[in-house]
Amino acid sequence: MLSRMLELWCGLHRPAVLGCLWMAVLLGALSFLDLREEGIFLIPPFAATLTMLVYQPSVAIAQPVVVVCGSVFGTLIGTVLALLLGSGPEVAMLAALTAAIVLPLLRAPHPPGIALAMCPALLHLGSWFAVEVVLPFTLVAVISSALLSRLLSGWPRYPAPLSSEVGPSRDKTRARRSASLRDDLRK
């Protein structure tokens, strides 16, 4: 049963060489800025965002509006709470929980955006980090990924096409998939 679960849930992903090169360029640029400029540019949620764009470009949480808005709003939530309450792990935890509630309500549930909410309280990033660093980075990430998907045949399609399934038929399809998965797991 465990092997069947792994087969269904954990599809094998070969390393995406082009995607890793693209990540190296973008993360390298942030590293360069870290060394050259005053401030912090390279933070872990950025690597997580790029990984999602390379390995899971069709999921809802990796779509351009969700990536940009989720990251920026998550960072803004953390910045506001850090300005109001100070810094430290307690404020970071509160920021992450707040982002985990607010971002889905804004239809931008980007997990690295929730992680970004913690950064202002932990790293003292400044009041404008969301606008000066997060917004440009996420725009470059989604635009470059979309361009590469059109220029390179080996690049995954991005962004995902808008679904024509809306409303009850979509829910029925989802229910059929869930029932099929349950039946497969029982075998």
C-alpha positions as CSV (number, residue, x, y, z in Angstrom):
1,M,0.0,0.0,0.0
2,L,2.9,2.4,0.8
3,S,4.4,1.9,-2.6
4,R,1.0,2.6,-4.3
5,M,0.6,5.8,-2.2
6,L,4.1,6.9,-3.2
7,E,3.4,6.2,-6.8
8,L,0.1,8.2,-6.8
9,W,1.2,11.1,-4.7
10,C,4.9,11.4,-5.2
11,G,5.5,11.5,-8.9
12,L,9.1,11.2,-10.0
13,H,10.7,14.5,-11.0
14,R,13.9,14.4,-12.8
15,P,16.1,17.5,-12.1
16,A,15.1,20.2,-14.5
17,V,18.5,21.3,-15.8
18,L,17.2,24.4,-17.6
19,G,15.1,25.3,-14.6
20,C,18.1,24.9,-12.2
21,L,20.1,27.2,-14.5
22,W,17.3,29.8,-14.5
23,M,17.2,29.5,-10.7
24,A,21.0,30.0,-10.5
25,V,20.8,33.1,-12.6
26,L,18.0,34.7,-10.5
27,L,19.3,33.6,-7.1
28,G,22.9,34.6,-8.3
29,A,21.6,38.1,-9.1
30,L,20.1,38.4,-5.6
31,S,23.4,37.1,-4.1
32,F,25.2,39.8,-6.1
33,L,22.9,42.5,-4.8
34,D,23.4,41.1,-1.3
35,L,27.2,41.6,-1.6
36,R,27.1,44.9,-3.5
37,E,24.2,46.8,-1.9
38,E,23.3,47.5,1.7
39,G,20.4,45.2,2.6
40,I,19.1,41.7,2.3
41,F,17.9,40.4,-1.1
42,L,18.4,36.7,-1.1
43,I,16.0,35.0,1.3
44,P,14.8,31.4,1.4
45,P,11.1,32.0,0.3
46,F,12.5,33.2,-3.1
47,A,14.1,29.8,-3.7
48,A,10.9,28.1,-2.8
49,T,8.9,30.3,-5.2
50,L,11.3,29.5,-8.1
51,T,11.2,25.8,-7.3
52,M,7.4,25.8,-7.5
53,L,7.6,27.6,-10.9
54,V,10.0,24.9,-12.2
55,Y,8.5,21.7,-10.8
56,Q,4.8,22.6,-10.3
57,P,4.0,25.4,-12.7
58,S,0.4,24.3,-13.3
59,V,-0.8,24.4,-9.7
60,A,-3.0,27.3,-8.6
61,I,-0.5,28.5,-5.9
62,A,2.1,28.9,-8.6
63,Q,0.1,31.1,-11.0
64,P,1.4,34.7,-11.6
65,V,-1.3,36.7,-9.7
66,V,-1.0,34.3,-6.7
67,V,2.8,34.4,-6.7
68,V,3.0,38.2,-7.0
69,C,0.1,39.2,-4.7
70,G,0.7,36.4,-2.2
71,S,4.3,37.3,-1.8
72,V,3.8,41.1,-1.7
73,F,0.8,40.9,0.7
74,G,2.5,38.3,2.9
75,T,5.5,40.6,3.2
76,L,3.3,43.6,3.9
77,I,1.4,41.7,6.6
78,G,4.8,40.9,8.3
79,T,6.1,44.5,7.8
80,V,3.0,46.0,9.4
81,L,3.1,43.7,12.4
82,A,6.8,44.2,12.8
83,L,6.3,48.0,12.8
84,L,3.4,47.8,15.3
85,L,4.7,45.0,17.6
86,G,8.4,45.0,17.1
87,S,10.6,42.1,16.1
88,G,11.2,38.6,17.3
89,P,9.9,35.0,16.9
90,E,6.5,35.7,18.5
91,V,5.8,38.5,16.0
92,A,7.0,36.3,13.1
93,M,4.7,33.5,14.2
94,L,1.8,35.9,14.5
95,A,2.6,37.3,11.0
96,A,2.7,33.8,9.5
97,L,-0.7,32.9,11.1
98,T,-2.2,36.2,9.9
99,A,-0.9,35.6,6.4
100,A,-2.2,32.0,6.4
101,I,-5.7,33.4,7.2
102,V,-5.6,36.6,5.0
103,L,-3.9,35.4,1.8
104,P,-6.5,32.7,1.0
105,L,-9.3,35.3,1.6
106,L,-7.5,37.5,-1.0
107,R,-7.3,34.5,-3.4
108,A,-3.5,34.5,-3.1
109,P,-2.6,31.5,-1.0
110,H,1.1,31.3,-2.0
111,P,3.0,29.3,0.7
112,P,6.3,31.2,0.2
113,G,4.2,34.4,0.8
114,I,3.3,33.0,4.3
115,A,7.0,32.4,4.9
116,L,7.8,36.0,3.6
117,A,5.4,37.3,6.3
118,M,7.8,36.0,8.9
119,C,10.9,37.7,7.4
120,P,10.4,41.3,8.5
121,A,10.1,40.4,12.2
122,L,13.2,38.1,12.0
123,L,15.5,39.8,9.6
124,H,14.7,43.6,10.1
125,L,14.2,44.1,6.4
126,G,12.9,47.7,6.4
127,S,9.5,49.2,5.7
128,W,9.8,49.1,1.9
129,F,11.1,45.6,1.4
130,A,7.8,44.4,-0.1
131,V,7.9,47.1,-2.8
132,E,11.7,47.4,-3.4
133,V,12.6,43.7,-3.4
134,V,9.7,41.3,-3.3
135,L,7.6,42.9,-6.0
136,P,10.4,43.3,-8.5
137,F,11.7,39.8,-7.8
138,T,8.3,38.1,-8.2
139,L,7.5,40.0,-11.4
140,V,10.9,39.0,-12.9
141,A,10.3,35.4,-11.8
142,V,6.8,35.0,-13.3
143,I,7.5,37.0,-16.5
144,S,10.8,35.3,-17.2
145,S,9.2,31.9,-16.5
146,A,6.3,32.7,-18.9
147,L,8.7,33.9,-21.6
148,L,10.9,30.8,-21.3
149,S,7.9,28.6,-21.5
150,R,7.2,30.1,-24.9
151,L,10.7,30.2,-26.2
152,L,12.1,26.8,-25.0
153,S,10.4,23.5,-25.8
154,G,11.9,21.8,-22.7
155,W,10.4,24.4,-20.4
156,P,7.1,23.6,-18.6
157,R,4.0,25.5,-19.8
158,Y,3.5,28.6,-17.7
159,P,1.1,30.1,-16.7
160,A,-1.4,27.3,-16.7
161,P,-4.3,28.0,-19.1
162,L,-7.5,29.3,-17.6
163,S,-9.9,26.4,-17.0
164,S,-13.1,26.5,-18.9
165,E,-14.7,24.3,-16.2
166,V,-16.6,26.6,-13.9
167,G,-19.2,25.8,-11.3
168,P,-20.9,22.5,-10.5
169,S,-19.3,20.4,-13.3
170,R,-15.9,21.3,-11.9
171,D,-16.9,20.1,-8.5
172,K,-18.3,16.8,-9.9
173,T,-14.9,16.3,-11.7
174,R,-13.1,16.9,-8.5
175,A,-15.4,14.5,-6.6
176,R,-14.8,11.8,-9.2
177,R,-11.1,12.2,-8.9
178,S,-11.3,12.0,-5.1
179,A,-13.4,8.9,-5.3
180,S,-11.0,7.3,-7.8
181,L,-8.1,8.1,-5.5
182,R,-9.9,6.5,-2.5
183,D,-10.6,3.4,-4.5
184,D,-7.0,3.2,-5.6
185,L,-5.7,3.5,-2.1
186,R,-8.0,0.7,-0.8
187,K,-6.5,-1.7,-3.3
